[in-house]
């Protein structure tokens, strides 16, 4: 376990400007151009996170709990550096392994081997690091000669094997998970679960966004409750789950 891993968020907010359908429509833009209308469209601001403060230290296995749309995935993307806060500060000490948005960077026309390199670069690995692990990744997928073929020839199961193998080939001091990953047939799922367990065990910090109560109880040691982009409670797993599930039933 990396004892140096540490995450600090102070009063973080993330907002997105969203134009209405009318302002985004081609007809509206055409009319504006023809009539030389100079009034600019005023976007609607959606606040996905609001005044979020967190201190996550080595050894923490943090569960992010909340209803759909509460801001769980947005928070993970802030931690991964994908989204930058519109207010507040984020300080992440340690290499992040982001196990979500797993298909980003894949090209259906490129071969399996070519996509190993493409996706590896997307998740922040160095080219030398990818080359050194290329054979190991290929072996883990169990796809053999199919890795010489373009991805458009793959079944969904084959795609999942490749995506998972590349995503977990590079370890990090901080592991970010949006639900637990289950891929492939029963035999491959067992192998994938073992690899994921090993990665999490070696990580300094785990941040898991999930609705799976049993998974949260067996994996995490603290939790936060997100509601409409705000942390409304933080504490023990039992305390937060009781509050969340009690509120969900109300």
C-alpha positions in Angstrom: 0.0 0.0 0.0 1.2 3.5 -0.9 1.3 5.5 2.3 1.9 8.7 0.4 -1.5 8.7 -1.4 -3.6 11.7 -0.3 -6.5 13.6 -1.7 -7.8 17.0 -0.5 -10.8 18.9 -1.9 -11.7 22.3 -0.6 -15.1 23.9 -1.5 -15.1 22.3 -4.9 -17.9 23.2 -7.4 -18.4 22.1 -10.9 -20.9 23.8 -13.2 -21.8 23.3 -16.8 -23.4 25.9 -19.2 -26.1 24.2 -21.2 -27.8 25.9 -24.1 -31.5 25.2 -24.6 -32.6 23.1 -27.6 -33.9 26.2 -29.3 -30.6 28.0 -29.0 -28.7 25.0 -30.3 -30.9 24.3 -33.3 -29.7 24.9 -36.8 -32.8 26.9 -37.7 -32.2 29.3 -34.7 -28.6 29.8 -35.8 -29.6 30.5 -39.4 -32.3 33.0 -38.4 -29.8 34.8 -36.1 -27.3 35.0 -39.0 -29.8 36.2 -41.6 -31.4 38.9 -39.3 -28.0 39.9 -37.8 -29.4 39.4 -34.4 -26.7 40.3 -32.0 -28.3 39.1 -28.7 -26.2 36.2 -27.4 -27.9 33.1 -26.1 -27.9 32.9 -22.3 -26.9 29.4 -21.2 -28.6 27.6 -18.4 -26.1 26.7 -15.7 -26.2 23.2 -14.3 -24.3 22.7 -11.0 -23.1 19.1 -10.7 -21.1 19.6 -7.5 -21.4 22.4 -4.9 -19.1 23.2 -2.0 -17.6 19.7 -1.8 -14.7 19.3 0.7 -13.0 16.0 1.3 -9.8 14.7 3.0 -9.0 11.2 1.9 -5.8 9.5 3.2 -3.8 6.4 2.6 -5.8 3.4 3.9 -9.2 4.9 3.1 -11.7 2.9 1.1 -14.3 5.6 0.5 -17.8 4.8 -0.8 -19.7 7.5 -2.6 -23.4 6.9 -2.1 -26.3 8.7 -3.6 -29.2 8.5 -6.1 -28.7 8.7 -9.8 -27.8 12.3 -10.8 -26.4 13.1 -7.3 -22.9 13.9 -8.7 -21.1 10.6 -8.0 -19.5 10.2 -11.5 -18.8 13.9 -11.7 -16.8 13.7 -8.4 -14.8 10.7 -9.7 -14.0 12.7 -12.8 -12.8 15.6 -10.8 -10.5 13.3 -8.8 -9.2 11.8 -12.0 -8.4 15.2 -13.4 -11.0 14.9 -16.3 -13.1 17.7 -15.0 -11.6 20.9 -13.5 -13.5 22.7 -10.8 -15.2 26.0 -11.5 -14.5 26.9 -7.9 -12.4 25.5 -5.0 -9.3 23.5 -5.1 -8.2 19.9 -5.7 -4.9 18.4 -4.5 -4.3 14.8 -5.5 -1.0 13.2 -4.4 -0.5 9.8 -6.2 -1.1 8.2 -9.6 -4.8 7.6 -10.3 -6.1 4.5 -11.9 -9.5 5.5 -13.3 -11.7 2.4 -13.9 -14.6 4.2 -15.6 -15.3 5.5 -19.1 -13.3 2.4 -20.1 -14.0 2.4 -23.8 -12.6 5.9 -24.3 -9.7 5.9 -26.8 -10.6 2.7 -28.7 -10.8 2.8 -32.5 -13.0 0.1 -34.2 -10.8 0.2 -37.3 -7.6 -0.4 -35.4 -6.4 -3.8 -34.4 -6.5 -5.1 -30.8 -2.7 -4.6 -30.5 -3.0 -1.0 -31.8 -5.8 -0.3 -29.4 -3.7 -1.6 -26.4 -1.3 1.3 -27.2 -4.0 3.9 -27.9 -6.0 3.2 -24.7 -2.8 2.9 -22.6 -1.8 6.4 -23.7 -5.3 7.7 -22.9 -5.1 6.4 -19.3 -1.7 8.1 -18.8 0.8 5.3 -19.3 4.1 6.0 -20.9 4.7 4.3 -24.3 7.7 2.4 -22.9 5.4 1.1 -20.1 2.8 -0.1 -22.5 5.3 -1.8 -24.7 6.8 -3.6 -21.7 3.3 -4.9 -20.7 2.0 -5.6 -24.2 2.6 -9.4 -24.0 1.1 -9.6 -20.5 -2.0 -7.7 -21.6 -2.4 -9.9 -24.7 -2.1 -13.1 -22.6 -4.7 -11.8 -20.0 -7.3 -11.2 -22.7 -7.0 -14.8 -24.0 -7.8 -13.5 -27.5 -4.8 -14.9 -29.3 -4.5 -14.1 -33.0 -7.7 -12.1 -32.8 -5.6 -9.2 -31.5 -4.3 -8.8 -35.1 -7.8 -8.0 -36.3 -9.7 -4.7 -36.2 -12.1 -4.2 -33.2 -15.1 -4.1 -35.5 -14.8 -7.8 -35.9 -15.0 -8.4 -32.1 -18.0 -9.6 -30.2 -19.1 -7.6 -27.2 -17.5 -10.2 -24.9 -14.2 -9.9 -26.7 -14.3 -6.1 -26.5 -14.9 -6.3 -22.7 -11.9 -8.6 -22.2 -9.6 -6.2 -24.1 -11.0 -3.1 -22.4 -10.6 -4.6 -18.9 -7.1 -6.0 -19.6 -5.8 -2.6 -20.8 -7.5 -0.7 -18.0 -6.0 -2.8 -15.3 -2.5 -3.2 -16.7 -1.3 0.0 -15.1 -1.7 0.3 -11.4 -2.1 3.4 -9.3 -1.8 4.6 -5.8 -5.3 5.8 -6.1 -8.1 3.6 -7.6 -11.3 5.2 -8.8 -14.2 2.9 -9.5 -17.7 3.7 -10.8 -19.4 0.4 -9.8 -17.4 -2.9 -9.7 -16.4 -4.3 -13.0 -17.7 -7.7 -14.1 -16.7 -8.9 -17.6 -16.9 -11.9 -19.8 -17.9 -15.5 -19.0 -17.9 -17.0 -15.6 -14.2 -18.2 -15.8 -13.0 -14.8 -17.0 -15.0 -13.0 -14.4 -13.3 -14.9 -11.7 -9.9 -14.0 -13.2 -10.9 -10.4 -13.6 -12.2 -10.2 -10.0 -9.0 -11.6 -8.7 -6.9 -9.0 -10.6 -9.2 -6.2 -9.4 -9.0 -7.4 -5.8 -5.2 -7.4 -6.0 -5.1 -3.9 -7.5 -7.3 -2.5 -4.8 -5.4 -4.3 -2.0 -2.1 -2.7 -3.2 -3.6 0.8 -3.7 -3.2 3.5 -1.0 -6.7 4.8 -1.6 -9.9 3.4 -3.1 -12.9 5.6 -4.1 -15.9 3.6 -5.1 -19.2 5.0 -6.4 -21.8 2.2 -6.2 -25.4 1.3 -5.4 -24.3 -2.2 -4.3 -24.8 -2.3 -0.5 -23.1 -5.7 -0.1 -20.1 -4.6 -2.1 -19.8 -1.3 -0.2 -19.9 -3.1 3.1 -17.3 -5.7 2.1 -14.9 -3.2 0.4 -15.1 0.2 2.1 -14.4 1.6 5.5 -16.0 5.0 5.3 -18.7 6.7 3.2 -20.2 10.0 2.1 -23.7 10.7 1.0 -24.1 13.0 -2.1 -27.4 14.7 -2.7 -27.8 17.2 -5.6 -24.1 17.7 -5.8 -23.5 18.3 -2.1 -22.1 16.1 0.7 -24.9 15.9 3.2 -23.4 13.3 5.4 -20.0 11.6 6.1 -19.1 8.8 8.4 -19.2 5.0 8.9 -20.6 2.7 6.3 -23.5 1.6 8.5 -24.4 5.2 9.4 -24.4 6.5 5.8 -26.1 3.5 4.3 -28.8 3.6 6.9 -29.4 7.3 6.2 -29.3 6.8 2.4 -31.6 3.7 2.4 -33.9 5.2 4.9 -34.3 8.3 2.8 -34.8 6.2 -0.4 -37.7 4.4 1.3 -39.3 7.6 2.5 
